[in-house]
Amino acid sequence: MGLMRLEYDEEADAAYVWIREGVARAFGVALDDSRYVDYADDRAPVGIELLNVRRGVDVADLPERAAVERLLGESHLPIFA
């Protein structure tokens, strides 16, 4: 697995965290109205879509929580758990 990275679209107030780049998304699961996890065929997470990011991101049950929290912090985006 390569380095994880975060892309934030300020206008849309949405972020995407790439967990496994170069791996095709097979299906997604909505954790709630603002958080979606994309999975590969092998059921391993490949990415996380975050909406309404300026309101704060609940990282409590996200895959790769510590790394996602670090990326959000480095991007100066609010976090709550």
N, CA, C and O atoms as CSV, one atom per row, in Angstrom:
chain,resi,resn,atom,element,x,y,z
A,1,MET,N,N,0.846,-1.169,0.000
A,1,MET,CA,C,0.000,0.000,0.000
A,1,MET,C,C,0.889,1.229,0.000
A,1,MET,O,O,1.855,1.301,0.760
A,2,GLY,N,N,0.563,2.210,-0.862
A,2,GLY,CA,C,1.314,3.446,-0.919
A,2,GLY,C,C,0.889,4.379,0.204
A,2,GLY,O,O,0.094,4.017,1.072
A,3,LEU,N,N,1.424,5.561,0.169
A,3,LEU,CA,C,1.078,6.543,1.172
A,3,LEU,C,C,-0.368,7.002,0.992
A,3,LEU,O,O,-0.837,7.211,-0.127
A,4,MET,N,N,-1.052,7.151,2.104
A,4,MET,CA,C,-2.406,7.682,2.056
A,4,MET,C,C,-2.319,9.176,1.774
A,4,MET,O,O,-1.343,9.834,2.136
A,5,ARG,N,N,-3.360,9.703,1.120
A,5,ARG,CA,C,-3.388,11.139,0.875
A,5,ARG,C,C,-4.825,11.633,0.924
A,5,ARG,O,O,-5.769,10.864,0.744
A,6,LEU,N,N,-4.973,12.920,1.170
A,6,LEU,CA,C,-6.283,13.542,1.276
A,6,LEU,C,C,-6.388,14.643,0.242
A,6,LEU,O,O,-5.460,15.432,0.058
A,7,GLU,N,N,-7.530,14.689,-0.433
A,7,GLU,CA,C,-7.831,15.788,-1.348
A,7,GLU,C,C,-9.071,16.486,-0.801
A,7,GLU,O,O,-10.078,15.838,-0.516
A,8,TYR,N,N,-8.998,17.809,-0.654
A,8,TYR,CA,C,-10.119,18.579,-0.129
A,8,TYR,C,C,-10.577,19.582,-1.162
A,8,TYR,O,O,-9.769,20.323,-1.720
A,9,ASP,N,N,-11.890,19.606,-1.419
A,9,ASP,CA,C,-12.514,20.559,-2.330
A,9,ASP,C,C,-13.254,21.573,-1.467
A,9,ASP,O,O,-14.330,21.287,-0.940
A,10,GLU,N,N,-12.666,22.767,-1.327
A,10,GLU,CA,C,-13.229,23.788,-0.448
A,10,GLU,C,C,-14.622,24.224,-0.892
A,10,GLU,O,O,-15.508,24.413,-0.059
A,11,GLU,N,N,-14.815,24.381,-2.189
A,11,GLU,CA,C,-16.122,24.821,-2.701
A,11,GLU,C,C,-17.223,23.812,-2.368
A,11,GLU,O,O,-18.324,24.205,-1.982
A,12,ALA,N,N,-16.938,22.531,-2.513
A,12,ALA,CA,C,-17.921,21.481,-2.221
A,12,ALA,C,C,-17.927,21.103,-0.741
A,12,ALA,O,O,-18.833,20.404,-0.286
A,13,ASP,N,N,-16.936,21.554,0.009
A,13,ASP,CA,C,-16.734,21.184,1.408
A,13,ASP,C,C,-16.731,19.660,1.550
A,13,ASP,O,O,-17.409,19.087,2.403
A,14,ALA,N,N,-15.947,19.038,0.687
A,14,ALA,CA,C,-15.855,17.578,0.646
A,14,ALA,C,C,-14.384,17.170,0.554
A,14,ALA,O,O,-13.559,17.869,-0.033
A,15,ALA,N,N,-14.089,16.033,1.145
A,15,ALA,CA,C,-12.726,15.504,1.098
A,15,ALA,C,C,-12.783,14.036,0.706
A,15,ALA,O,O,-13.773,13.345,0.949
A,16,TYR,N,N,-11.700,13.579,0.094
A,16,TYR,CA,C,-11.556,12.161,-0.209
A,16,TYR,C,C,-10.197,11.722,0.299
A,16,TYR,O,O,-9.175,12.341,0.001
A,17,VAL,N,N,-10.199,10.652,1.063
A,17,VAL,CA,C,-8.957,10.073,1.577
A,17,VAL,C,C,-8.668,8.820,0.759
A,17,VAL,O,O,-9.441,7.861,0.766
A,18,TRP,N,N,-7.549,8.848,0.062
A,18,TRP,CA,C,-7.105,7.694,-0.723
A,18,TRP,C,C,-6.339,6.763,0.209
A,18,TRP,O,O,-5.287,7.131,0.733
A,19,ILE,N,N,-6.865,5.560,0.415
A,19,ILE,CA,C,-6.192,4.572,1.261
A,19,ILE,C,C,-5.324,3.659,0.411
A,19,ILE,O,O,-4.172,3.394,0.754
A,20,ARG,N,N,-5.876,3.177,-0.700
A,20,ARG,CA,C,-5.155,2.272,-1.613
A,20,ARG,C,C,-5.335,2.801,-3.026
A,20,ARG,O,O,-6.360,2.546,-3.659
A,21,GLU,N,N,-4.356,3.530,-3.521
A,21,GLU,CA,C,-4.455,4.067,-4.873
A,21,GLU,C,C,-4.179,2.963,-5.891
A,21,GLU,O,O,-3.417,2.032,-5.631
A,22,GLY,N,N,-4.809,3.088,-7.040
A,22,GLY,CA,C,-4.612,2.121,-8.098
A,22,GLY,C,C,-5.436,0.858,-7.936
A,22,GLY,O,O,-5.283,-0.089,-8.708
A,23,VAL,N,N,-6.310,0.836,-6.938
A,23,VAL,CA,C,-7.182,-0.317,-6.707
A,23,VAL,C,C,-8.614,0.121,-7.021
A,23,VAL,O,O,-9.079,1.145,-6.519
A,24,ALA,N,N,-9.299,-0.647,-7.840
A,24,ALA,CA,C,-10.648,-0.272,-8.269
A,24,ALA,C,C,-11.654,-0.395,-7.129
A,24,ALA,O,O,-11.592,-1.306,-6.304
A,25,ARG,N,N,-12.576,0.551,-7.117
A,25,ARG,CA,C,-13.681,0.533,-6.158
A,25,ARG,C,C,-14.712,-0.476,-6.636
A,25,ARG,O,O,-15.158,-0.408,-7.781
A,26,ALA,N,N,-15.096,-1.410,-5.778
A,26,ALA,CA,C,-16.112,-2.405,-6.128
A,26,ALA,C,C,-17.481,-2.021,-5.574
A,26,ALA,O,O,-18.504,-2.239,-6.223
A,27,PHE,N,N,-17.493,-1.451,-4.372
A,27,PHE,CA,C,-18.765,-1.038,-3.759
A,27,PHE,C,C,-18.476,-0.045,-2.639
A,27,PHE,O,O,-17.347,0.060,-2.159
A,28,GLY,N,N,-19.507,0.676,-2.234
A,28,GLY,CA,C,-19.367,1.649,-1.164
A,28,GLY,C,C,-20.398,1.425,-0.081
A,28,GLY,O,O,-21.460,0.851,-0.325
A,29,VAL,N,N,-20.078,1.881,1.119
A,29,VAL,CA,C,-20.974,1.761,2.258
A,29,VAL,C,C,-21.106,3.130,2.912
A,29,VAL,O,O,-20.105,3.772,3.232
A,30,ALA,N,N,-22.350,3.575,3.110
A,30,ALA,CA,C,-22.603,4.837,3.800
A,30,ALA,C,C,-22.584,4.580,5.304
A,30,ALA,O,O,-23.351,3.762,5.811
A,31,LEU,N,N,-21.704,5.283,6.013
A,31,LEU,CA,C,-21.697,5.193,7.467
A,31,LEU,C,C,-22.755,6.114,8.059
A,31,LEU,O,O,-23.329,5.823,9.108
A,32,ASP,N,N,-23.008,7.229,7.378
A,32,ASP,CA,C,-24.056,8.179,7.718
A,32,ASP,C,C,-24.201,9.115,6.525
A,32,ASP,O,O,-23.713,8.799,5.440
A,33,ASP,N,N,-24.859,10.256,6.698
A,33,ASP,CA,C,-25.099,11.168,5.575
A,33,ASP,C,C,-23.852,11.888,5.086
A,33,ASP,O,O,-23.865,12.483,4.009
A,34,SER,N,N,-22.781,11.842,5.859
A,34,SER,CA,C,-21.584,12.597,5.504
A,34,SER,C,C,-20.328,11.761,5.325
A,34,SER,O,O,-19.273,12.304,4.998
A,35,ARG,N,N,-20.415,10.446,5.532
A,35,ARG,CA,C,-19.222,9.602,5.469
A,35,ARG,C,C,-19.521,8.316,4.709
A,35,ARG,O,O,-20.463,7.588,5.021
A,36,TYR,N,N,-18.683,8.058,3.696
A,36,TYR,CA,C,-18.841,6.880,2.839
A,36,TYR,C,C,-17.492,6.197,2.696
A,36,TYR,O,O,-16.469,6.859,2.524
A,37,VAL,N,N,-17.492,4.878,2.768
A,37,VAL,CA,C,-16.249,4.115,2.610
A,37,VAL,C,C,-16.355,3.283,1.341
A,37,VAL,O,O,-17.321,2.544,1.150
A,38,ASP,N,N,-15.361,3.408,0.483
A,38,ASP,CA,C,-15.278,2.616,-0.739
A,38,ASP,C,C,-14.402,1.401,-0.483
A,38,ASP,O,O,-13.364,1.493,0.172
A,39,TYR,N,N,-14.843,0.245,-1.018
A,39,TYR,CA,C,-14.126,-1.014,-0.824
A,39,TYR,C,C,-13.769,-1.641,-2.167
A,39,TYR,O,O,-14.450,-1.422,-3.169
A,40,ALA,N,N,-12.697,-2.419,-2.173
A,40,ALA,CA,C,-12.275,-3.197,-3.341
A,40,ALA,C,C,-12.984,-4.548,-3.318
A,40,ALA,O,O,-13.700,-4.868,-2.369
A,41,ASP,N,N,-12.781,-5.324,-4.358
A,41,ASP,CA,C,-13.354,-6.676,-4.422
A,41,ASP,C,C,-12.953,-7.538,-3.236
A,41,ASP,O,O,-13.719,-8.400,-2.804
A,42,ASP,N,N,-11.753,-7.310,-2.706
A,42,ASP,CA,C,-11.281,-8.113,-1.577
A,42,ASP,C,C,-11.828,-7.613,-0.232
A,42,ASP,O,O,-11.424,-8.092,0.828
A,43,ARG,N,N,-12.742,-6.653,-0.290
A,43,ARG,CA,C,-13.412,-6.070,0.890
A,43,ARG,C,C,-12.487,-5.221,1.761
A,43,ARG,O,O,-12.835,-4.890,2.895
A,44,ALA,N,N,-11.325,-4.871,1.243
A,44,ALA,CA,C,-10.435,-3.953,1.942
A,44,ALA,C,C,-10.794,-2.525,1.530
A,44,ALA,O,O,-11.102,-2.287,0.363
A,45,PRO,N,N,-10.762,-1.575,2.460
A,45,PRO,CA,C,-11.111,-0.197,2.110
A,45,PRO,C,C,-10.089,0.410,1.156
A,45,PRO,O,O,-8.883,0.209,1.302
A,46,VAL,N,N,-10.598,1.159,0.173
A,46,VAL,CA,C,-9.721,1.841,-0.779
A,46,VAL,C,C,-9.804,3.353,-0.641
A,46,VAL,O,O,-8.885,4.058,-1.061
A,47,GLY,N,N,-10.886,3.869,-0.060
A,47,GLY,CA,C,-11.015,5.305,0.088
A,47,GLY,C,C,-12.190,5.679,0.965
A,47,GLY,O,O,-13.077,4.870,1.233
A,48,ILE,N,N,-12.172,6.932,1.406
A,48,ILE,CA,C,-13.226,7.442,2.277
A,48,ILE,C,C,-13.652,8.803,1.751
A,48,ILE,O,O,-12.819,9.694,1.583
A,49,GLU,N,N,-14.940,8.967,1.490
A,49,GLU,CA,C,-15.494,10.253,1.085
A,49,GLU,C,C,-16.110,10.920,2.307
A,49,GLU,O,O,-16.882,10.303,3.041
A,50,LEU,N,N,-15.762,12.184,2.516
A,50,LEU,CA,C,-16.250,12.947,3.658
A,50,LEU,C,C,-16.943,14.205,3.149
A,50,LEU,O,O,-16.357,14.968,2.381
A,51,LEU,N,N,-18.184,14.426,3.571
A,51,LEU,CA,C,-18.953,15.595,3.164
A,51,LEU,C,C,-19.154,16.520,4.366
A,51,LEU,O,O,-19.039,16.090,5.514
A,52,ASN,N,N,-19.456,17.790,4.094
A,52,ASN,CA,C,-19.692,18.775,5.157
A,52,ASN,C,C,-18.516,18.818,6.139
A,52,ASN,O,O,-18.708,18.832,7.354
A,53,VAL,N,N,-17.334,18.837,5.606
A,53,VAL,CA,C,-16.114,18.701,6.396
A,53,VAL,C,C,-15.930,19.861,7.381
A,53,VAL,O,O,-15.431,19.647,8.486
A,54,ARG,N,N,-16.316,21.070,7.009
A,54,ARG,CA,C,-16.116,22.216,7.904
A,54,ARG,C,C,-16.909,22.085,9.199
A,54,ARG,O,O,-16.587,22.753,10.182
A,55,ARG,N,N,-17.928,21.247,9.225
A,55,ARG,CA,C,-18.692,21.003,10.451
A,55,ARG,C,C,-17.937,20.104,11.426
A,55,ARG,O,O,-18.289,20.021,12.603
A,56,GLY,N,N,-16.908,19.440,10.936
A,56,GLY,CA,C,-16.142,18.495,11.741
A,56,GLY,C,C,-16.377,17.080,11.249
A,56,GLY,O,O,-17.482,16.726,10.839
A,57,VAL,N,N,-15.335,16.282,11.293
A,57,VAL,CA,C,-15.396,14.908,10.808
A,57,VAL,C,C,-15.347,13.952,11.995
A,57,VAL,O,O,-14.445,14.029,12.829
A,58,ASP,N,N,-16.318,13.058,12.062
A,58,ASP,CA,C,-16.327,12.007,13.075
A,58,ASP,C,C,-15.420,10.881,12.572
A,58,ASP,O,O,-15.749,10.200,11.601
A,59,VAL,N,N,-14.302,10.695,13.226
A,59,VAL,CA,C,-13.335,9.685,12.793
A,59,VAL,C,C,-13.454,8.382,13.585
A,59,VAL,O,O,-12.718,7.429,13.326
A,60,ALA,N,N,-14.371,8.337,14.542
A,60,ALA,CA,C,-14.442,7.227,15.500
A,60,ALA,C,C,-14.445,5.845,14.857
A,60,ALA,O,O,-13.747,4.953,15.338
A,61,ASP,N,N,-15.200,5.642,13.798
A,61,ASP,CA,C,-15.325,4.299,13.226
A,61,ASP,C,C,-14.811,4.206,11.787
A,61,ASP,O,O,-15.217,3.322,11.032
A,62,LEU,N,N,-13.923,5.116,11.417
A,62,LEU,CA,C,-13.368,5.083,10.064
A,62,LEU,C,C,-12.212,4.094,9.974
A,62,LEU,O,O,-11.467,3.919,10.938
A,63,PRO,N,N,-12.059,3.444,8.814
A,63,PRO,CA,C,-10.873,2.610,8.605
A,63,PRO,C,C,-9.623,3.502,8.668
A,63,PRO,O,O,-9.667,4.663,8.262
A,64,GLU,N,N,-8.538,2.968,9.165
A,64,GLU,CA,C,-7.271,3.709,9.230
A,64,GLU,C,C,-7.448,5.019,9.997
A,64,GLU,O,O,-6.925,6.063,9.604
A,65,ARG,N,N,-8.191,4.942,11.093
A,65,ARG,CA,C,-8.574,6.133,11.863
A,65,ARG,C,C,-7.399,7.061,12.175
A,65,ARG,O,O,-7.477,8.259,11.904
A,66,ALA,N,N,-6.326,6.533,12.732
A,66,ALA,CA,C,-5.204,7.376,13.140
A,66,ALA,C,C,-4.609,8.131,11.954
A,66,ALA,O,O,-4.285,9.313,12.067
A,67,ALA,N,N,-4.468,7.457,10.827
A,67,ALA,CA,C,-3.902,8.098,9.640
A,67,ALA,C,C,-4.864,9.147,9.076
A,67,ALA,O,O,-4.427,10.211,8.637
A,68,VAL,N,N,-6.161,8.858,9.085
A,68,VAL,CA,C,-7.152,9.827,8.605
A,68,VAL,C,C,-7.136,11.054,9.510
A,68,VAL,O,O,-7.164,12.187,9.029
A,69,GLU,N,N,-7.092,10.831,10.805
A,69,GLU,CA,C,-7.047,11.937,11.765
A,69,GLU,C,C,-5.808,12.809,11.524
A,69,GLU,O,O,-5.889,14.036,11.563
A,70,ARG,N,N,-4.675,12.171,11.277
A,70,ARG,CA,C,-3.434,12.912,10.997
A,70,ARG,C,C,-3.565,13.749,9.739
A,70,ARG,O,O,-3.186,14.920,9.730
A,71,LEU,N,N,-4.104,13.154,8.667
A,71,LEU,CA,C,-4.274,13.881,7.408
A,71,LEU,C,C,-5.213,15.071,7.557
A,71,LEU,O,O,-4.941,16.147,7.026
A,72,LEU,N,N,-6.313,14.884,8.275
A,72,LEU,CA,C,-7.245,15.985,8.504
A,72,LEU,C,C,-6.576,17.095,9.309
A,72,LEU,O,O,-6.736,18.276,9.001
A,73,GLY,N,N,-5.833,16.716,10.334
A,73,GLY,CA,C,-5.120,17.701,11.149
A,73,GLY,C,C,-4.099,18.484,10.343
A,73,GLY,O,O,-3.989,19.702,10.484
A,74,GLU,N,N,-3.355,17.784,9.498
A,74,GLU,CA,C,-2.360,18.446,8.647
A,74,GLU,C,C,-3.020,19.411,7.673
A,74,GLU,O,O,-2.405,20.394,7.261
A,75,SER,N,N,-4.267,19.138,7.303
A,75,SER,CA,C,-5.010,20.005,6.389
A,75,SER,C,C,-5.821,21.065,7.129
A,75,SER,O,O,-6.554,21.839,6.513
A,76,HIS,N,N,-5.686,21.095,8.458
A,76,HIS,CA,C,-6.382,22.061,9.306
A,76,HIS,C,C,-7.900,21.948,9.180
A,76,HIS,O,O,-8.615,22.950,9.195
A,77,LEU,N,N,-8.372,20.721,9.057
A,77,LEU,CA,C,-9.814,20.450,8.997
A,77,LEU,C,C,-10.268,19.923,10.351
A,77,LEU,O,O,-9.547,19.152,10.985
A,78,PRO,N,N,-11.467,20.333,10.811
A,78,PRO,CA,C,-11.925,19.969,12.158
A,78,PRO,C,C,-12.254,18.480,12.296
A,78,PRO,O,O,-12.749,17.839,11.369
A,79,ILE,N,N,-11.961,17.961,13.481
A,79,ILE,CA,C,-12.150,16.540,13.790
A,79,ILE,C,C,-12.928,16.425,15.101
A,79,ILE,O,O,-12.729,17.223,16.017
A,80,PHE,N,N,-13.802,15.445,15.186
A,80,PHE,CA,C,-14.360,15.072,16.482
A,80,PHE,C,C,-14.513,13.574,16.504
A,80,PHE,O,O,-14.667,12.952,15.453
A,81,ALA,N,N,-14.475,12.985,17.678
A,81,ALA,CA,C,-14.553,11.526,17.800
A,81,ALA,C,C,-15.639,11.149,18.777
A,81,ALA,O,O,-15.865,9.964,19.021
